[in-house]
Amino acid sequence: MSSQSDRRGFMMSGAATAAAWAAAGRPGFAAQPSSATAQPMDRVRVGLVGVGSRGTWLLSLLLGIEGVEVRAVCDIIPERVAKAQEKVAAAGQAKPQGYARGETDFQRLCETEELDLVVNATRPWKWHVPICVAAMQAGKHAATEVPAAETIEGCWQLVETAEKTRKYCVMLENCCYFREVMLVHNILRQGLFGELRHCEAGYQHYVGRPRPATTQRPPEDKVRTANSYPTHPIGPVAQWMDINRGNRFDYLVSMSADGTGGNRRADINTSLIRTARGQTITLYYDTKLPRPYDLIYRVQGTRGIAMATADRIYIEGRSPKPNTWEPMETYYKEFEHPLWKELGERARSGGGHGGGDWLVVHRLIQALRTGAAPDMDVYDAAAWSCITELSEQSVAGRSRAMDFPDFTRGRWETTPPLGILGGE
Ligand SMILES: NC(=O)c1ccc[n+]([C@@H]2O[C@H](COP(=O)([O-])OP(=O)(O)OC[C@H]3O[C@@H](n4cnc5c(N)ncnc54)[C@H](O)[C@@H]3O)[C@@H](O)[C@H]2O)c1
């Protein structure tokens, strides 16, 4: 979109937006994107690459979900492979094939095994694109831990491979399933906030304290003067704003505060994003300075505002006192998201980030089993992940404006919004 009037053409009224949301896809799931398809399957045969801390946790979740068979596990550390194999066997499944012949052995896994899905939970992140690409090229769907890619080029590789192979490539963005995030989603879609105009979110998590040598993050995960971990905050915001589904990220400007003590690593990175509908987003990356954890999740419309992690909401004409916060807690009774209403108990007992971890895995497996499109697709993975390189380039150029690539190649205009995600 180039002109302001074109942009305004994409601003929908609250009622029109609600109607479009309601009409999106079959109940409970998004419409099938044209790039990928899958027949329903009774069981989902999974290969897991990277069984460190996150991978082992994902393995526990997968083993607790009906219809999942873990057929293969891969890591560069043979002991981790052996441990994962034991874990699968202890859960009553056949011992999965192990792959531990080095950094590219995932290729052999993808080519040898009969699988429906390859799940990637490796670190360093440079392996995420090669593993997903190898999976899709071998005819498997790919699911990856965050971020899906470190570079714009990597994002394009994922998009092009998914389109060519017609396989899904899903980034497992668990924050999209947080209870308060989905509550906000539901309130928004009932029209209470009016027109959505601004969001604010951030990965604000102090991970900068010295770590023991064995758990040091590989250097490439931390040296960039950029927003190097954008997907947890931007995922929910993108879904609220219908990004890639009637709306898109237009451009970004970014600025970093200098690191302390002559350290060239930025202390805090702040980016501003403008969407095709003329909305704005403030996005923080703040992991180096002491602070409590907070993703913020502010959503601001023409009639109301919520600060989700602070449990505060104000809806004009509904909140008891004018211009005064009320706790968001009171809204759960009326507006609890249908997914949480139905699956909240299971999600909570499944565990991990308040249930978000269980839900992200459950929803993907459920989509594959029913033949529906997963909630998140390769275009989401690309649009959310590319923020790292865009912010890096913007910072390097004195906050120059960086256009977002349109990974959908125009399809964002006609792709319907996510429906209100139902239970099963
Ligand atoms: N969604 C979330 O909330 C969340 C939380 C934590 C971590 N993560 C993500 O999960 C991923 C893994 O993080 P982690 O904390 O488990 O790291 P980790 O270091 O504990 O585990 C990574 C594993 O990958 C293995 N590995 C590395 N290169 C490999 C290769 N080429 N082939 C096979 N195995 C390889 C390592 O040996 C290790 O066992 C990262 O992308 C991270 O950002 C996401």
The ligand as an SDF file (V2000), in Angstrom:
LIG
                    3D

 44 48  0  0  0  0  0  0  0  0999 V2000
    8.9900  -20.4790   23.5880 N   0  0  0  0  0  0  0  0  0  0  0  0
    9.6280  -20.3200   24.7310 C   0  0  0  0  0  0  0  0  0  0  0  0
    9.0810  -19.8690   25.7270 O   0  0  0  0  0  0  0  0  0  0  0  0
   11.0710  -20.6960   24.7930 C   0  0  0  0  0  0  0  0  0  0  0  0
   11.6950  -20.8510   26.0340 C   0  0  0  0  0  0  0  0  0  0  0  0
   13.0370  -21.2460   26.0480 C   0  0  0  0  0  0  0  0  0  0  0  0
   13.7080  -21.4680   24.8570 C   0  0  0  0  0  0  0  0  0  0  0  0
   13.0650  -21.2880   23.6750 N   0  0  0  0  0  0  0  0  0  0  0  0
   13.7390  -21.5380   22.3970 C   0  0  0  0  0  0  0  0  0  0  0  0
   13.9960  -22.9430   22.3240 O   0  0  0  0  0  0  0  0  0  0  0  0
   15.1900  -23.1690   21.5760 C   0  0  0  0  0  0  0  0  0  0  0  0
   16.1530  -24.0410   22.3910 C   0  0  0  0  0  0  0  0  0  0  0  0
   16.5360  -23.3700   23.5500 O   0  0  0  0  0  0  0  0  0  0  0  0
   17.1010  -24.1540   24.8320 P   0  0  0  0  0  0  0  0  0  0  0  0
   17.0270  -23.2020   25.9520 O   0  0  0  0  0  0  0  0  0  0  0  0
   16.4050  -25.4730   24.9500 O   0  0  0  0  0  0  0  0  0  0  0  0
   18.6130  -24.3750   24.4180 O   0  0  0  0  0  0  0  0  0  0  0  0
   19.5400  -25.5840   24.8750 P   0  0  0  0  0  0  0  0  0  0  0  0
   20.9330  -25.1530   24.6060 O   0  0  0  0  0  0  0  0  0  0  0  0
   19.1710  -26.0550   26.2450 O   0  0  0  0  0  0  0  0  0  0  0  0
   19.1610  -26.7870   23.8830 O   0  0  0  0  0  0  0  0  0  0  0  0
   19.4440  -26.7320   22.5040 C   0  0  0  0  0  0  0  0  0  0  0  0
   19.8030  -28.1240   22.0510 C   0  0  0  0  0  0  0  0  0  0  0  0
   20.0280  -28.1010   20.6350 O   0  0  0  0  0  0  0  0  0  0  0  0
   21.1070  -28.9830   20.3760 C   0  0  0  0  0  0  0  0  0  0  0  0
   21.6800  -28.6670   19.0660 N   0  0  0  0  0  0  0  0  0  0  0  0
   22.4250  -27.5930   18.7010 C   0  0  0  0  0  0  0  0  0  0  0  0
   22.7160  -27.6510   17.3870 N   0  0  0  0  0  0  0  0  0  0  0  0
   22.1250  -28.7860   16.9170 C   0  0  0  0  0  0  0  0  0  0  0  0
   22.0710  -29.3980   15.6330 C   0  0  0  0  0  0  0  0  0  0  0  0
   22.6690  -28.8680   14.5750 N   0  0  0  0  0  0  0  0  0  0  0  0
   21.3910  -30.5610   15.5130 N   0  0  0  0  0  0  0  0  0  0  0  0
   20.7670  -31.1320   16.5770 C   0  0  0  0  0  0  0  0  0  0  0  0
   20.7960  -30.5970   17.8200 N   0  0  0  0  0  0  0  0  0  0  0  0
   21.4570  -29.4270   17.9770 C   0  0  0  0  0  0  0  0  0  0  0  0
   22.0690  -28.7470   21.5360 C   0  0  0  0  0  0  0  0  0  0  0  0
   23.0010  -29.7730   21.6750 O   0  0  0  0  0  0  0  0  0  0  0  0
   21.0850  -28.6770   22.6910 C   0  0  0  0  0  0  0  0  0  0  0  0
   20.8380  -29.9400   23.2670 O   0  0  0  0  0  0  0  0  0  0  0  0
   15.7400  -21.7810   21.2320 C   0  0  0  0  0  0  0  0  0  0  0  0
   15.2940  -21.4390   19.9570 O   0  0  0  0  0  0  0  0  0  0  0  0
   15.0870  -20.8690   22.2540 C   0  0  0  0  0  0  0  0  0  0  0  0
   14.9730  -19.5450   21.7940 O   0  0  0  0  0  0  0  0  0  0  0  0
   11.7670  -20.9230   23.6400 C   0  0  0  0  0  0  0  0  0  0  0  0
  1  2  1  0
  2  3  2  0
  2  4  1  0
  4  5  1  0
  4 44  2  0
  5  6  2  0
  6  7  1  0
  7  8  2  0
  8  9  1  0
  8 44  1  0
  9 10  1  0
  9 42  1  0
 10 11  1  0
 11 12  1  0
 11 40  1  0
 12 13  1  0
 13 14  1  0
 14 15  2  0
 14 16  1  0
 14 17  1  0
 17 18  1  0
 18 19  2  0
 18 20  1  0
 18 21  1  0
 21 22  1  0
 22 23  1  0
 23 24  1  0
 23 38  1  0
 24 25  1  0
 25 26  1  0
 25 36  1  0
 26 27  1  0
 26 35  1  0
 27 28  2  0
 28 29  1  0
 29 30  1  0
 29 35  2  0
 30 31  1  0
 30 32  2  0
 32 33  1  0
 33 34  2  0
 34 35  1  0
 36 37  1  0
 36 38  1  0
 38 39  1  0
 40 41  1  0
 40 42  1  0
 42 43  1  0
M  CHG  2   8   1  16  -1
M  END
$$$$
